[in-house]
């Protein structure tokens, strides 16, 4: 190559390099420009001492209703469904579902009769065994119960089985936990007794330890001895329930993760009933479990044995550290009402229910509680008179009678009306009014301002049921959760008038969905939280904290909702910023914390938590239980400057640690000398 050609080639290379460099530079400028063109919003937070307002200790809690098999086949750990054979009705012979026979009709005949020793539940099951040890199948004949869509039996764990039995002859009964088709025995024990020992009803108990895990197991009662055996009130409970109080551990822990400050129970529509004859009546749910008659919940269309009864709800509230809020029937169901002139028996039932919880051990109903093992009273400060029946013919008249009687006997108890007083004053006395809202995502997001203009005079608001429902919600979408998060921030900001709020419903057994969506989804062995559940976890520190004055400024503030609180955790002071980006684009959020003397106190980054997903309609499932779940990471900030990117369709929180300037200076100085 000659000299001129070389010079020309070199010039081309240099020119290409310069052009490429220029292109890369321009590209980088475009990227930076694109980043810079993200909508910018500033949140100014006043963290000065005395500038905030205390949030009520009770602001966020939970609402437990017996719906979707939340209790029976859910939180209440009883494994046997229809344990007393009462679900088929009082006319015999009756349907014994979900019980079925082991064997065939040539070897065993079963039917219900009214021979039980329990006065409030007279139905028992008679088994006529037609074969003997020579003619019966090797495993015997009898009955089995699959529980609530299969029993969760785990290797190494123990299960207490109790039943009542009588017979005209000797008995040799195998009590077994088996696989769903009975082919594999997971655990088994024998109950043997002479005819004289079981000529009358006798309680028998066995402890079974599982050798194999099976999530769809069943309980079997079988024999090869010919004759007639009656059985009744069959129970199978895991030994390791929460504190031995009968609550399924994993469901309890999920519920406790919300850190609820109150628990409203037992409903809901469950309290009302379609008809009063099927309403929840607390007196039928106390005392020994085998004496409880159970009832058919005709709103949600299933039988409950009421093992989770009045006593157990108060125990649950105490275990979880939440104030109990008892909702009782006020003589009104969905379809019938008691006239005010005849309402006193219902009023007395409510007064008795309060005495059961609060009365001393020598009182009429306090003694019933004491007989159940609880000498000291439970705490009860709140009651709700009825549910969603404001406007019914006898509501106001009935309410006034209840209100006057309860206030006379228990002046300190706070009474909740189920009439909405947020837009106009109530026409009757109350300490709280109940507010329910089920709506679309866009509407609930806009309801961030719902209580901004509500009168601060008169009773406080209790938002006892809220959720996004319909097509926006699916079975629990991110979109629904984001709207709910914005709504809760609005409640937080209006907590001078709103003192309590809870999502609904709390639980759903996936085998019996009566309502969509729900916070916690489960089957016999697994569970997961929907995005709506995880939103509630973001507010776990809000109750009892301090609401800081905060202001959003910027062009995208219409799709943003934010708040700031200060709280203590493990002896340290924090500021928590929560922000919902309901829009489809990312937003730069600059947080300015003012009101702190820089020579005395500063804030530094701590933790960042973000709830988002690639699709706003994403849901969690048993296959992907945390597809939409919070992701935590360390939060770094330069001195007092915190600028963060809020992803599209996201809910974020940022915890800023408040620390003394002297401590930070000491750490900085010591670091520089190393």
N, C-alpha and C positions, 0 to 999 in steps of 0.2 A: 504494500500500500504506500503511495507517495505521500509527501508531506502535506500537500494541499487537501488530499482526500481525508487524511487523518484529522486535520484541523476542522474540516467540515463535519465529520462524524462527531468529533468532540463537542462542537457547537450544538449539534442536534441533541446530544445527550444532556448537555447542560440546560438547554431550553426545555426539554421534556421534564427534567427534574424540577425546574422552577415552576412549570405549569402544574405538575402533579402536586407540588407543595402548596401552590395557591389553591388548587381544588380541595385538598385535604383541609386547608385552613378555612375555606369558605364552608365546607361541610360541617366542620366543628362549630362554626359560627351559627349555622342553621340549627344544629342540635341544641346549642346553648340558647338560641333564640326561642326554639320550640319549648325548652324547659322554662324559659323566662316568661313565655306567653301563657303558662298555666294561670288560671285565675288566682289572684292573691287576696287573701282575707286575713284580717288582723283580729285576734281576740285579746281584748284588754281586760286584765283581771286585777281587781283591787284586793290585795292580801293584807292590808293594814289591820292592825289589832282593833277589834271592836267594830269593824266595817261590815262584817258578815251577819247572817241570821241563822240561828240554830234550826236545824231540820228535826222534826219530831222523831223521837226514838222508835216510833212504830211505823214509819213511812212505808217500808216495803216488807211484805209478808207473802203468805201463800193461802190459797183457797183449795181445800180438799173437799171434793164431792164424790160420792159413790156413783160414778159414771164410768163407762168403758172398763168395768171390772177393776177400778182403781184400788178398791179395798179387798173385796172378795175375789181371790185369784190374783192379787197384786200385793199392796203394802202389807196386808194381813197375811202372815206366812202359812196359814192353814192350807194343807195340800189337798184335802178331801172336799169335793164339791157335793152339796146336798147331803151333809153328814148325818142328818137326822131323818132323812126320807120324807121330809115335810113338803118339799117343793112341788110334788104332784097333787097337792090339795088334800083336804080332809075326808073326802069320800073314798072308801077303799073297796076293792083293790085299786091302787093308783099307780101312775107312771113313776118309775124309780130313776129315770135318767139323771145323771149319766152312768149310773150303775148298770152293769150287765152280768150275765151268768158266765161261769166257767163250767164247761161241760155242755150237755144237750138236755132236751126236755124229757128224755127217757131216764136220765140219771138224777135230775134235780128239778124241783118246782119251787118258784119263789112268788110271793105275793105280800102286799102290805096289809096290816090290820091295825086296829086301834088298841093295842095291848101294852103300849109303853108305860113305864112307871112315872113318866113326867107329865104333869097335869097340863102344862101349856103346849106340849107337843106330843100328842098321843100316838102318832104314827110310828110303827116299828116294822121291820122286815122279817118275815118268816121264811126259813129255808127248809123245805122237806127234801132230805137226801134219800133217794130211792135205791141207791146202790150201796154195797159194802166194800170192804177191802179187797174182796175177790172180784167184784164186778166194776168198781169205779176205775177211772183212768189212774195211772200211777201217781199223777200229781194231785189227785183229788178233784172234787167239784165244789162249787161255791159261787162267789160273786167277786167282781173287781170294780175299782173306781179309778178312772184315768185322771182325776183331778180337773184342773182348769187347763185343758188342751195339753195334757202331759205334765207329770211331776218331775221337777228337777232334783235328781238324786245324784250326789257326788261322792266319789270314792273316799273312804276314811271318815266321812261325816256320819253323825248319829241322828236318828229320827225316833221320836216318841210316838207310839201308837197307843191310843186308848179307845175302848169300846165297852158297851154294855151288852151283856149276853144272858140268856136263860135257855133251859132245855128240859125236855122230859126224860133225858138219859145222860149218860156220861158224854163229855165232849173231848175231842182231840182236834183242835183247830190250828191250822198253819196260817200265820200272819206273815205275808211276804211282800217285798218290793220287787217287782219284776220289770222286764222290758215291756214295750208297748203291746207286744203280741203274746206275752207270757212265756216265751221260749227260754229266756235267760233270767235266772234268779239273782238279784243284786244283794238281797239280805233276807233272812227268814228266821223266825222263832216260833215255838209251839206254845199254845195255851191248852192245858189239859185240866180237867176238873171232873169230879164225880157228880152224879145226878143230884145228890143231896146239896152239893155246894152251889149248883146253878139252877135249882128249882125255882128260885126267885131271881129277879134282875140283879146282876152282879157286875161291878166295874172291873175290867181287866186291863192291864197295861204291859207293853213290851217295849224294849229299847232295841232298835235295829241299827247296826253299823254296816254301811254299804261297802261292798268289796269292789264294785264297778261303778263307773259314772254312766248315767243315762239321763238325757234331758227330756225324754218323753216317756217316763216310767209310769207305772200304775201300782196301786195297792190291791193285793189279793187276800181273800179270806176263804180258805178251802179246807175240806175234810174228806176222809174216806170212811167215816163212821155213819152208818145208817141211822136215821131218826130225824127229829125236828129241832131246829135251833132258831131262836129269835135273836136278832141283833139290832142295836140302835145306837145313835150318837157316836159314830165312828170318827175319830180325829187322828190326823198324822201331822206332826209339827217338827220342823228342824229344831234341834237343840240349840243351835247357835243363832237365835234371833237377837235383835239388838237389845242388849242388856237383859235378855230373857223376857222381854216384854211382848214378844209376839210379832215384831215388825221385821219384814224382810230386809236384811242388812244392806244389800246394794241399792235398793230403792230408797231406803232411809238416808243413806250417805249422799245420794244425788240430791235429795230434797234438802238435806242439811247444808249442802254446798251453796245454796242461795243465801244462807244466813238469815232466814226469815225472822222478823220481829213479832209476827202474829200468825195464827192459823185460824182461818174461818172454816167452820164445819157444822154439820155433815153435808150440807148443800145450801143453796141450789134447789132446783126442781125436785131433787130427791126428798127434800123436807116436805114439799107441798103434796106430791102425788098427783096423778091424774084424778084420783078420787081419794077422799079423806080416809077411806077404809084401807088404803095402801100407803098412806103417809108414814114417814119415819116417826115412831113413838118411842121416846127414849126409855121409858120404864120397861119395855119389852127387850131391852138390850143390855140390862145389867144383871148381876148375879152370876152364878156358875154358868159356864158356856153351854152345858148340856141342858139347862133349863130354859134357854132362850128360844122362843118359838120361831124366830126368823120371819121374813116377810118378802112378798113379791113387790119389787120396785116397779110400779106400772108405768112410770115415765120412761125409764131406760130399759124396761122389758127383761129383767132377769131377777132371779131369786138370790137373796143374801141370807146367810145363816146368822148374821149380826154378831159374829165373833168380835168384829171391830165395832164396839158399842160406845155408849156414853162415857164409861169409865176409861176405855182405851184411848179415846180422843183427848181427854184431859192428860192422860199419861204421856201421849205423844207430844202434846204441846210442851209439857214440862221437860221431857227428854231433849227436845230440840231447842229449848230456850226461847219459846215464843209465847206471846200472850194469847190465851184461848178466846175465840169469839164464837159463842154458841148461837146458832140460828135455829129457832124453834117454830113449829107450826102454829099459826094464829087462827085456826079454825077455817082456813081457806085453802082449797086445792085448785087445780086447773078447772074443775067442772062442778064443784059444789062448795057451799059455804054454810057456816053456822051463823045464825042470826045473833046479833049483839046481846039480845035478851037471854040467850042460852049459852053464852060464851064462857061462863065461869069455870066449868070443868077444865077447859083448855088453859085458862089462866092459872088455876091451881096446879095443873101439870107443869107449867113453866116455873112456878114458884118452887115446886118440889124438886125440879131439876137443878135449880140454883142451890137449894139446900143440900142436894146430893154432893155438889162440888164444894160448897163453902161451909156447910153446917158442921158443928162439932160431932164427934163420934157417938155422942149420946142422943143426937136428934133423930127424928124418924128416918129421914133419908140419908143423913150422915152415917147412921149405923149400918146401912146397907153398904155404903162405900167402905166403912171400916171392916165389915165382914169379908170384903174382897181384898183385904190386906193393906188398906191405906187408912191409917188412923188420922193423920193430919189433913186438914182441908187442902184442896187445890186452889190455885189462884183463879178468880173469874171476875173480870172488871167490865166486860163488854158482852151485851146480848143483842141480837137482831130479831125484831118482831116480824116474822114472815119473810117471804122472798117474792119479788116481782109481782106483787098483787095490788099495788097502788091503783086506785080507781075501781077496784071491785066494790060491789054494793055495800058490803059490811066492813070494808077495810078500816075506814076511819073510826067508826064506832068501836069495833073490836080493839083497834090499836090503843085508843084512849083508855079503855078498861085495863088492858095489859100494862100500859105505861104507868097509870096511877097506882096499880097494885104493886108493881115492882119497885117503883120509887119509894113507896111507903115502907116496904119491907127492907129494901137495900138502897138507901139514898145515894151511895157512892157508885153504883153500877151505871155505866154509860149505855144509853139505849139508842139503837140504830133504826131509823125509819127506812123502809124501802121505796119511799117516794123521792124523786130527784128534786133537790132544792137549789141546783146550780143556776137556774135561769129565773126562778121566781120563788118567793118565800113559801115555806110549808104552812099548811093550815092547821098544824098540830105540833105539840112540843116534841123535841128530839135533841139528842146530843150530837148525832151524826145523821146525815142522809146518805143513801146508797146510790151510786152511779154506775151503770153498766153500759159498755159500748162494744159492739161487734160490728166491724165495718171493713171497707176496702183499705188498701195500703195508703193510697194518696189521701184519702179522707182522714185517716188516723194521723198521718204525718202533719196535716194541716191543723189537727186538733192539739198540736203543741201549745197553742194559745187558748185552749178551751176554758181555762179557769182564770185567765188574765183579768177579766172584767167581772168575775163573780163577786158578789157582795161578801165582805169580810165580817159582816154581822150575822149573828145567829149560829146554827149548828155547823160543824165542820163536815167536809166531804170525805166519804169512804168510797174509793173507786175499787169495788170488790171484784169486778169482772171486766176485763178488757182483753181484746185480741183482734188481730186481722183475720178475717174469715173469707170464704169464697175462693174464686179462682186465683186471687193474689197469694193466697196462703198455701194451697195444695195440702200436703200433709205436714207442712212446716218449712216454709221457704225463707231464704235470706231476705227477700223483699219484705215479707211480713215482719220479720225481726227488726229490720231497720226502721220501719214506720213505728213499731212499738217502742224502740229505743228513743226516738224523737219525742213520742208522747210521754214517756217516763221522765225525760229531761224537763219537759214542760210541767209535769207534776212536781218534780223536784224544785223547780223555780217557784211554783205556787204552793209550796208546802206550808205556807202560813194559813191556808184555807183547806188544802188537801192533807189529811193526816195519815191516811192509810191507802194502800193500793196493792192489788194482787191480780195475777194473770189467771185465765181460766180456759179450759180445764188443765189440771196439773198432770194427770196420768192417763195413759191409754194402754190397755192390753191389746196388742196388735191383732189378736184373734177376735176381738169384739169392739170394733170402732163404732161408737155411737155418735162421735163428734170429731170434726177436724177443724183446725189442727190442735195439738196438745203439746205440753212442755216436755214430758218424759215418756218415751215409748219403750215398751218392754214385752217380753214373753216369759215363759217359765224360767229361763236361764240367762237371758241377755237383756241389755238395755242400752239406750243412748238418749242424749239430749238433742232436741231440735234447736235450730238457731234461736228461737224465742227463749228457750231455756238459758242459753249462753248469754243472751242479752241481760237476763236478770242477774247473772253473776257479776256483771259490770257494776251493778248498784249495791253490791253486798256491803260496802262501807258507808253508804249514804245515810242510812238511818242514824240519827244522833250526831251526825257530823255538822259542819258549818258551811252554809251556802255562801259563796263569795260573789260579790257583784261582778258581772262580766258582760262585756259588750262586743258584738260582732260588727265589723265594718269591712265592706268590700262588695264587689259586683256580684259575687256568687252566693251571697248570704241567704238568698231565698231557698237554696237547696241544702243549706247547712243549718244545723242546730247544735249548740254547744253550751256547756255549763262548767262551773268550777266549784269544787268543794275543798275544804281542808279537813283532815282527820288525823288521828293518831294510830299508829300500829307498832307494836313491840317497842314502845317508848320513844318512837321517833315521829316527827311531824311531817306531813305530806300535803301537797296540793295536787289534787287529781283533776285533770282536764278531760272531759268527755266530749266527743264530737261525732255527729252523724253527717256523712256526706251522702245525701239521697240522690245526687246527680250522677250522670253518666261519664263525667270527666274528672280527672284528678284536680285537686285544689291545694295550693300552697297555703298553709296556715302558719302565721307568725303569732306567737304567744308573747304578750308583754305583761309581766307580773310587776305591778306597782305597789307602792305602799310599804315596802320593806326598807328600813334604813340600811344602805349598803355597807355601812361600817359595823353593823350589828348582825344582820341576818341576810342570807342569800339562798337561792334555790339552785339545785343541780339536778342533772338527769338521773333517773333511777330505772323505771320500767316503762315499756311501751307494749300495749296489747291491741291487736287489730283483729276484727271479725269481718271477713269478706270472702269472696269466691269469684271464680271466673264467669259465672252466670248468676244473675240475680234471682233466678228461680231454682237454684240448686237446693237440695235437701239432704239431710243425713239419712242413713239406713243401717240395718244390721250389717250389711256388707261393707259400708263406708260410714261408720258411726261418727267420724270426725271430719267429714268432707267439708263441712262448714262449722268451724270451731275457732275459738280465739288462739292467736299465735302471739306468744310473748317474746320480747327481746330487750336487750339493754338499750336505754335511751341516753344518748350523749348530747350535750349542749355546750356551746361556747359561752362561758360566763352567763350573763342574763339573757342571751339570745337563743330562743327556741323556735326554729322554723322546721316544720315537718310537712310531708306530703300526705294528704288524705286521699287514699285510693278511691276510684269511683265505686259507688254503692258499698260503703264501708261504715263501720262503727269502730272508733278508736278511742283509747284512753291513754293518758300520759301521766305518770306519777312523778312529781318533782319533789325531791327531798329538801326540806327546809333545814339548813344548818347554819351555825353561827359563823360569822366572817372570821373570827379569831381561830376557830378550828381549821377552816379552809386555809388560812394564811400559814398556820403552823405546818400543815401537811405540805403546802407548796414550798415553804422554805426548806423543810427537811428533805424534800425530794431534790431540790436544786443543789444541796451540798453533798449528795451522794456521789 
